[in-house]
Amino acid sequence: MKTKLTTLILALTAGFALAHEGIEFGPNKGRILEFSTDETMHGEVTEKEGKLHITLLDKDMKPVKAEAQSLTATAGTRQAPVKLEVAKDETGFTVPAAKEGEWIIMQYKETESGKTITARLHYDTGKCAPCGNPEWRCACGDGKEKE
C-alpha cells in the first residue's frame, strides 16, 4: 500500500512539474511556435476577441514582414477535422480560435515551393491555478518568477 501511494505521488508530482516545460514566450507575451528546423523562424501566438494572431519573428525575436509565407490551420478531431480560415496581413496571420481543448495544427511554408513545417497548439483555455493564465499560454514552467 505504501509503495503504491508513493508511486502515485511521484507520478503526479512529475506530471505537474513537466506540464508546461518547453513553452517559450515572445516579446508580446504570446506563445512561441517553431516554424523552422533551425530556429530561424518563429510564430508568436496571441489572442484577441476570439481570434489567434500569429506574428512572424526571426531568430532574434524581431518581427518579420509576411510576404511569400503561407499558413494553413486545422482544428477539430482526427475523425472530423475542420479547416480554419486563415487571413494574412503584413505582420503574420489571423486564425479563428478553436473550441476549448482542441488541437490546432498549423502548417507553415516560407515560400510556395518551400518545405512544410508543422506546429501544434493545444488550445486549452482552462485557467492555470498558480499564474491565472489560460493553460495554452501558461508561464509556470518557463523558469521565470511571476511578476
Backbone as CSV, one residue per row, in Angstrom:
resi,resn,N_x,N_y,N_z,CA_x,CA_y,CA_z,C_x,C_y,C_z
1,MET,0.832,-1.192,0.000,0.000,0.000,0.000,0.876,1.256,0.000
2,LYS,1.889,1.252,0.888,2.783,2.404,0.994,3.534,2.630,-0.321
3,THR,3.966,1.553,-0.964,4.683,1.654,-2.232,3.780,2.225,-3.318
4,LYS,2.543,1.751,-3.383,1.596,2.250,-4.385,1.307,3.728,-4.182
5,LEU,1.150,4.137,-2.940,0.886,5.538,-2.631,2.077,6.414,-3.003
6,THR,3.267,5.963,-2.672,4.483,6.706,-3.006,4.627,6.832,-4.524
7,THR,4.383,5.746,-5.237,4.467,5.764,-6.700,3.452,6.736,-7.288
8,LEU,2.247,6.736,-6.773,1.206,7.644,-7.240,1.599,9.095,-7.001
9,ILE,2.109,9.400,-5.829,2.521,10.775,-5.501,3.662,11.219,-6.410
10,LEU,4.640,10.368,-6.632,5.749,10.714,-7.528,5.271,10.939,-8.952
11,ALA,4.364,10.098,-9.421,3.840,10.251,-10.780,3.084,11.567,-10.935
12,LEU,2.259,11.904,-9.960,1.509,13.169,-10.017,2.439,14.368,-9.931
13,THR,3.422,14.299,-9.062,4.385,15.394,-8.919,5.150,15.603,-10.218
14,ALA,5.614,14.528,-10.823,6.349,14.631,-12.084,5.457,15.216,-13.170
15,GLY,4.189,14.815,-13.199,3.256,15.346,-14.195,3.071,16.841,-14.061
16,PHE,2.922,17.337,-12.826,2.773,18.776,-12.621,4.064,19.510,-12.942
17,ALA,5.183,18.944,-12.595,6.468,19.600,-12.826,6.753,19.742,-14.315
18,LEU,6.314,18.783,-15.119,6.616,18.800,-16.540,5.475,19.344,-17.391
19,ALA,4.383,19.731,-16.791,3.189,20.113,-17.533,3.428,21.222,-18.543
20,HIS,4.193,22.224,-18.208,4.373,23.371,-19.100,5.803,23.497,-19.598
21,GLU,6.605,22.462,-19.389,8.004,22.538,-19.772,8.137,22.678,-21.275
22,GLY,9.058,23.506,-21.720,9.311,23.668,-23.128,8.505,24.770,-23.786
23,ILE,7.617,25.418,-23.061,6.834,26.514,-23.637,7.677,27.778,-23.580
24,GLU,7.777,28.447,-24.724,8.577,29.659,-24.836,7.643,30.824,-25.155
25,PHE,7.973,32.010,-24.647,7.144,33.190,-24.861,7.910,34.271,-25.597
26,GLY,7.180,35.029,-26.420,7.781,36.049,-27.254,7.715,37.435,-26.652
27,PRO,8.106,38.434,-27.428,8.155,39.817,-26.942,6.797,40.390,-26.551
28,ASN,5.712,39.837,-27.087,4.363,40.309,-26.751,3.676,39.391,-25.752
29,LYS,4.470,38.562,-25.071,3.992,37.595,-24.075,3.081,36.534,-24.683
30,GLY,3.228,36.328,-26.001,2.491,35.273,-26.677,3.305,33.991,-26.708
31,ARG,2.651,32.910,-26.989,3.318,31.603,-27.040,4.047,31.444,-28.366
32,ILE,5.269,30.950,-28.295,6.090,30.764,-29.487,5.899,29.358,-30.050
33,LEU,5.665,29.303,-31.368,5.659,28.053,-32.108,6.842,28.081,-33.063
34,GLU,7.446,26.943,-33.267,8.618,26.859,-34.146,8.172,26.655,-35.586
35,PHE,8.595,27.558,-36.479,8.246,27.475,-37.886,9.463,27.195,-38.762
36,SER,10.511,26.604,-38.184,11.700,26.232,-38.942,12.369,25.057,-38.244
37,THR,13.284,24.421,-38.947,14.011,23.307,-38.339,15.284,23.774,-37.647
38,ASP,15.681,25.028,-37.885,16.921,25.546,-37.300,16.704,26.790,-36.429
39,GLU,15.478,26.982,-35.954,15.102,28.094,-35.072,15.362,29.479,-35.666
40,THR,15.203,29.610,-36.990,15.365,30.909,-37.632,14.034,31.612,-37.882
41,MET,12.916,30.882,-37.719,11.601,31.487,-37.910,10.666,30.959,-36.841
42,HIS,9.967,31.893,-36.205,9.032,31.551,-35.139,7.688,32.207,-35.427
43,GLY,6.660,31.684,-34.793,5.347,32.305,-34.814,4.945,32.591,-33.375
44,GLU,4.632,33.848,-33.063,4.176,34.191,-31.715,2.656,34.272,-31.736
45,VAL,2.004,33.418,-30.949,0.552,33.321,-30.942,-0.010,34.132,-29.777
46,THR,-0.836,35.115,-30.105,-1.564,35.896,-29.111,-3.049,35.791,-29.450
47,GLU,-3.896,36.128,-28.496,-5.337,36.011,-28.702,-6.019,37.333,-28.402
48,LYS,-6.979,37.697,-29.260,-7.780,38.895,-29.040,-9.121,38.699,-29.729
49,GLU,-10.187,38.912,-28.967,-11.553,38.860,-29.488,-11.870,37.556,-30.224
50,GLY,-11.453,36.431,-29.648,-11.770,35.138,-30.222,-10.957,34.730,-31.431
51,LYS,-9.907,35.481,-31.717,-9.040,35.148,-32.844,-7.604,35.021,-32.358
52,LEU,-6.877,34.129,-32.999,-5.462,33.970,-32.708,-4.671,34.709,-33.775
53,HIS,-3.734,35.534,-33.335,-2.860,36.230,-34.276,-1.479,35.612,-34.168
54,ILE,-0.921,35.220,-35.299,0.400,34.616,-35.341,1.340,35.619,-35.988
55,THR,2.189,36.233,-35.171,3.178,37.190,-35.650,4.439,36.437,-36.017
56,LEU,4.986,36.703,-37.191,6.224,36.057,-37.607,7.413,36.777,-36.982
57,LEU,8.333,35.986,-36.417,9.528,36.519,-35.758,10.763,35.788,-36.272
58,ASP,11.870,36.525,-36.392,13.121,35.898,-36.820,13.849,35.265,-35.636
59,LYS,15.078,34.815,-35.843,15.827,34.126,-34.780,16.125,35.021,-33.589
60,ASP,16.114,36.333,-33.785,16.351,37.293,-32.704,15.048,37.803,-32.094
61,MET,13.941,37.170,-32.447,12.598,37.527,-31.974,12.178,38.926,-32.428
62,LYS,12.636,39.310,-33.602,12.239,40.582,-34.228,11.178,40.280,-35.280
63,PRO,10.168,41.165,-35.423,9.099,40.933,-36.399,9.615,40.819,-37.834
64,VAL,8.981,39.940,-38.587,9.299,39.717,-39.995,8.049,40.036,-40.795
65,LYS,8.217,40.728,-41.893,7.092,41.055,-42.764,6.603,39.782,-43.467
66,ALA,5.303,39.556,-43.432,4.713,38.392,-44.100,4.527,38.713,-45.567
67,GLU,5.301,38.035,-46.422,5.211,38.273,-47.854,4.890,36.972,-48.583
68,ALA,5.874,36.141,-48.824,5.677,34.897,-49.569,5.241,33.742,-48.670
69,GLN,5.289,33.940,-47.366,4.954,32.870,-46.431,3.464,32.513,-46.518
70,SER,3.169,31.258,-46.159,1.769,30.824,-46.118,1.544,29.964,-44.886
71,LEU,0.287,29.896,-44.466,-0.087,29.117,-43.295,-1.462,28.504,-43.532
72,THR,-1.591,27.227,-43.194,-2.899,26.591,-43.154,-3.104,26.114,-41.723
73,ALA,-4.349,26.054,-41.291,-4.653,25.647,-39.921,-5.855,24.722,-39.916
74,THR,-5.758,23.677,-39.093,-6.818,22.691,-38.961,-7.082,22.457,-37.483
75,ALA,-8.339,22.330,-37.112,-8.718,22.022,-35.730,-9.706,20.857,-35.785
76,GLY,-10.391,20.614,-34.691,-11.359,19.526,-34.639,-10.711,18.249,-34.150
77,THR,-11.266,17.132,-34.564,-10.749,15.829,-34.168,-10.163,15.128,-35.385
78,ARG,-9.475,14.031,-35.150,-8.931,13.254,-36.269,-10.057,12.728,-37.155
79,GLN,-11.173,12.368,-36.522,-12.300,11.829,-37.285,-13.050,12.919,-38.050
80,ALA,-13.033,14.152,-37.530,-13.766,15.245,-38.171,-12.935,16.532,-38.127
81,PRO,-11.820,16.579,-38.881,-11.004,17.791,-38.883,-11.731,18.949,-39.571
82,VAL,-11.462,20.153,-39.084,-12.079,21.356,-39.631,-10.971,22.306,-40.066
83,LYS,-10.985,22.668,-41.338,-10.000,23.616,-41.848,-10.412,25.017,-41.404
84,LEU,-9.494,25.736,-40.764,-9.778,27.086,-40.280,-9.411,28.112,-41.343
85,GLU,-10.193,29.176,-41.393,-9.923,30.258,-42.346,-8.735,31.069,-41.844
86,VAL,-7.719,31.198,-42.669,-6.508,31.931,-42.313,-6.474,33.226,-43.107
87,ALA,-6.358,34.349,-42.387,-6.214,35.655,-43.036,-4.769,36.107,-42.857
88,LYS,-4.236,36.740,-43.872,-2.847,37.198,-43.844,-2.804,38.714,-43.824
89,ASP,-1.911,39.268,-42.987,-1.646,40.706,-43.023,-0.135,40.880,-43.064
90,GLU,0.349,42.101,-42.975,1.797,42.301,-43.146,2.647,41.776,-41.989
91,THR,2.051,41.539,-40.827,2.840,41.044,-39.697,2.684,39.550,-39.455
92,GLY,1.720,38.915,-40.135,1.526,37.493,-39.910,0.165,37.024,-40.356
93,PHE,-0.458,36.202,-39.515,-1.705,35.544,-39.871,-2.707,35.638,-38.732
94,THR,-3.990,35.591,-39.080,-5.064,35.552,-38.093,-5.901,34.302,-38.364
95,VAL,-6.201,33.577,-37.277,-6.941,32.325,-37.352,-8.023,32.365,-36.281
96,PRO,-9.245,31.909,-36.573,-10.246,31.838,-35.511,-9.790,30.842,-34.436
97,ALA,-10.080,31.149,-33.197,-9.725,30.243,-32.102,-10.525,28.949,-32.248
98,ALA,-9.904,27.855,-31.881,-10.569,26.551,-31.928,-11.477,26.422,-30.717
99,LYS,-12.209,25.320,-30.661,-13.038,25.035,-29.494,-12.135,24.650,-28.338
100,GLU,-12.628,24.870,-27.133,-11.898,24.539,-25.913,-11.390,23.100,-25.971
101,GLY,-10.103,22.935,-25.702,-9.494,21.618,-25.611,-9.052,21.005,-26.926
102,GLU,-9.340,21.640,-28.047,-8.931,21.093,-29.337,-7.474,21.436,-29.639
103,TRP,-6.895,20.650,-30.499,-5.563,20.922,-31.025,-5.716,21.735,-32.295
104,ILE,-4.833,22.691,-32.492,-4.767,23.434,-33.748,-3.466,23.008,-34.413
105,ILE,-3.578,22.477,-35.607,-2.416,22.030,-36.365,-2.155,23.089,-37.428
106,MET,-0.976,23.706,-37.373,-0.619,24.751,-38.332,0.491,24.247,-39.232
107,GLN,0.322,24.483,-40.526,1.337,24.101,-41.494,1.841,25.373,-42.166
108,TYR,3.115,25.658,-41.914,3.753,26.895,-42.360,4.707,26.596,-43.510
109,LYS,4.711,27.507,-44.496,5.673,27.426,-45.597,6.320,28.794,-45.766
110,GLU,7.624,28.800,-45.882,8.378,30.040,-46.106,8.092,30.592,-47.501
111,THR,8.027,29.694,-48.485,7.690,30.052,-49.863,6.719,28.999,-50.390
112,GLU,6.109,29.275,-51.528,5.142,28.347,-52.099,5.747,26.969,-52.348
113,SER,6.995,26.931,-52.782,7.648,25.648,-53.068,8.503,25.154,-51.895
114,GLY,8.477,25.867,-50.774,9.295,25.504,-49.614,8.764,24.304,-48.857
115,LYS,9.595,23.835,-47.928,9.239,22.690,-47.091,8.167,23.104,-46.085
116,THR,7.199,22.221,-45.855,6.138,22.480,-44.889,6.637,22.159,-43.483
117,ILE,6.450,23.094,-42.567,6.781,22.906,-41.156,5.458,22.836,-40.401
118,THR,5.276,21.787,-39.615,4.045,21.606,-38.861,4.260,21.983,-37.401
119,ALA,3.368,22.811,-36.868,3.390,23.208,-35.453,2.030,22.885,-34.859
120,ARG,2.035,22.460,-33.612,0.790,22.073,-32.937,0.589,22.916,-31.687
121,LEU,-0.661,23.305,-31.461,-1.016,24.089,-30.287,-2.256,23.479,-29.649
122,HIS,-2.134,23.069,-28.396,-3.298,22.550,-27.676,-4.020,23.759,-27.086
123,TYR,-5.205,24.040,-27.590,-5.948,25.229,-27.186,-6.768,24.924,-25.934
124,ASP,-6.069,24.889,-24.814,-6.679,24.612,-23.513,-6.878,25.952,-22.812
125,THR,-8.139,26.407,-22.724,-8.427,27.719,-22.146,-8.662,27.668,-20.641
126,GLY,-8.547,26.484,-20.052,-8.684,26.373,-18.601,-7.631,27.212,-17.904
127,LYS,-7.977,27.789,-16.769,-7.051,28.667,-16.041,-6.027,27.857,-15.255
128,CYS,-4.781,28.271,-15.350,-3.714,27.676,-14.543,-3.827,28.285,-13.149
129,ALA,-3.901,27.446,-12.135,-4.083,27.943,-10.768,-2.953,28.868,-10.300
130,PRO,-1.678,28.518,-10.475,-0.625,29.397,-9.968,-0.546,30.769,-10.649
131,CYS,-0.694,30.816,-11.998,-0.478,32.100,-12.679,-1.761,32.762,-13.176
132,GLY,-2.863,32.007,-13.280,-4.125,32.591,-13.721,-4.266,32.738,-15.229
133,ASN,-3.244,32.389,-15.991,-3.321,32.460,-17.452,-4.019,31.224,-18.001
134,PRO,-4.562,31.321,-19.218,-5.078,30.103,-19.844,-3.934,29.091,-19.982
135,GLU,-4.252,27.819,-19.876,-3.218,26.781,-19.942,-2.394,26.853,-21.227
136,TRP,-2.996,27.233,-22.358,-2.255,27.240,-23.616,-1.142,28.289,-23.623
137,ARG,-1.218,29.258,-22.712,-0.137,30.233,-22.613,0.316,30.449,-21.174
138,CYS,0.327,29.346,-20.425,0.777,29.362,-19.037,2.295,29.494,-18.978
139,ALA,2.764,30.367,-18.103,4.193,30.619,-17.978,4.813,29.947,-16.769
140,CYS,4.092,29.114,-16.087,4.609,28.484,-14.866,5.865,27.664,-15.095
141,GLY,5.978,27.023,-16.230,7.100,26.128,-16.469,8.254,26.745,-17.217
142,ASP,8.249,28.079,-17.422,9.336,28.665,-18.198,10.543,29.046,-17.373
143,GLY,10.515,28.748,-16.060,11.672,29.006,-15.212,11.792,30.431,-14.705
144,LYS,10.808,31.273,-15.001,10.859,32.671,-14.573,9.884,32.895,-13.429
145,GLU,10.201,33.839,-12.578,9.311,34.199,-11.473,8.139,35.001,-12.008
146,LYS,7.009,34.895,-11.347,5.821,35.681,-11.709,6.001,37.137,-11.272
147,GLU,5.450,38.012,-12.088,5.515,39.441,-11.752,4.430,39.800,-10.792
